Amino acid sequence: MPVEVYVDGASAGDPGLSGLGIFIKNGGKSESFSLPAGRLSNHEAEFMALIEGMKLCAERQYRIVSFRTDSQIVERAADLEFVKNEAYKPYLADILRLKSHFDLFFIKWVPSKANQTADKLAKKAILLNQSE
């Protein structure tokens, strides 16, 4: 059974202080993460949320993962393994490197309303930047 991972990035401004929300469902257990991300654009925060979610899954040695994101650009980049925008190429390189840790990697776009837990975690993480 795949581990389900919901990821979202949020920015207070574009660019602005950013946060990453990651919600991992593994069977009956779940983990929530709110990670401050410094100053990023909204798209960069979305990419970083996926990357950090992949790192957490790799650390836990999950082999089959299914990610959910409400960012179409991130879903397409990870699925097609391609980005046009030069600014996003380093993020794609990280995603491709991290994909090798998994036997199966899935990513699916979901509407924002289906990603509310990760969204709340990301917004909470924005505030963590200011306290550091």
N, C-alpha and C positions, 0 to 999 in steps of 0.2 A: 504494500500500500504506500503510495507516495506521501511524502511530507508536504503539506500545503503551506505556502509562504506568501503572505500579503505584504506588499511593500509600497511605500509612498514617500515622496519628498515634498517639502513645503518651504517656501521662502517668504519672508516679510520684506517685499520689494523684489525687483528683478534686475540686477542681483540685489541680494540682501541677506540678512542673517537667516540661516537655513537649518532645517531639522529633518531627520530621517526617522520614519516609523516602520517597524518590522514586526509582524505578528506571525509566529510559527505555530502551526497546528500539527501535532504528531500523534495520531490516534486520539486518545482521550486527554492528552496533555497539551498545554499551550504555553508559549513564552512570548513576552512583549518587550520591545526595545524602543526607547526614545533616545536617539543619538544626535547631539549637536554637530553641525557640519560646517560652521564658520560662514563665510560669505560666498554664496553661489547663486547662479541663475536658477530659475525654477526647473528647467530641463536638466541642468547639472545635478540638482538635488535628487531628481527622479532617478537618474543614472546611478548616483551614489547609493541610494536606498537599495537598488537591486544588487549592486556590488557588495555592500555590507551584509545584506541578507545571504548572498551566496557564500561569503566568508564564514558567517555564523554556521551555516549548514555544513560547510566543508570541515570546520573545526569539530563539529559533532559527528562527523563521519557518516552523514546521511548519504545514501547512494542514489535514491530516486526522489527527485524534488519537482514540485509543480508550483511555479511562481504565478502570482496574480498582481497586475499593476493597472492603474487607471491612466497610465501614460502610453499613448499609442506610439510615440517616437521610440520609447524604450522597448516596448514589446516588439516592434518591427526590427529594431537594431539587433536585439538578442536573437530573434527568430531567424532573420535573414542573414545575420552576421555581416551587416553592412550599414554604414552611415555615410551620407554625403558631406555633412558639415565637418570640416577639419577639427573644430573645437571638441567634437564628441569622439574622435578616433581614439584618444587615450583611454576613455571609459570603455569603449568597445574592446580594446586590447585586454583590459582587465577582465571583462566578462568572458571573453574567449578563453583566456588562461584559466579562469575559475571553472568554466564548464567541464574541463578535463577531470575535475575531482568527482564527477558524478557519472554513474552508469547510465542514467536517464535524466535529462533536463527538459522540462516543459515550461513554457511561459505563455500566459493568456492575458489578453486585455479584458478588463471588467469595467463596468460603469462605476463612477465615483461612489454611488450609493451602496455598491457591493464591497467597497474598500474603506468603509468608515472607520473601522478600528485602526488600521494603519494610518489613516489621515489624522485621527486624533493624536496618535502617538507622535507623528511628525510635527504637528503644531505645538505639542507640549515640548518637544525637543528644541524648537526655536528659542523658547524662553531659557533653556539651559545654557545657551551661548552667552547670555547677558550676565549670568552669575559666575562666569569663569574669569 
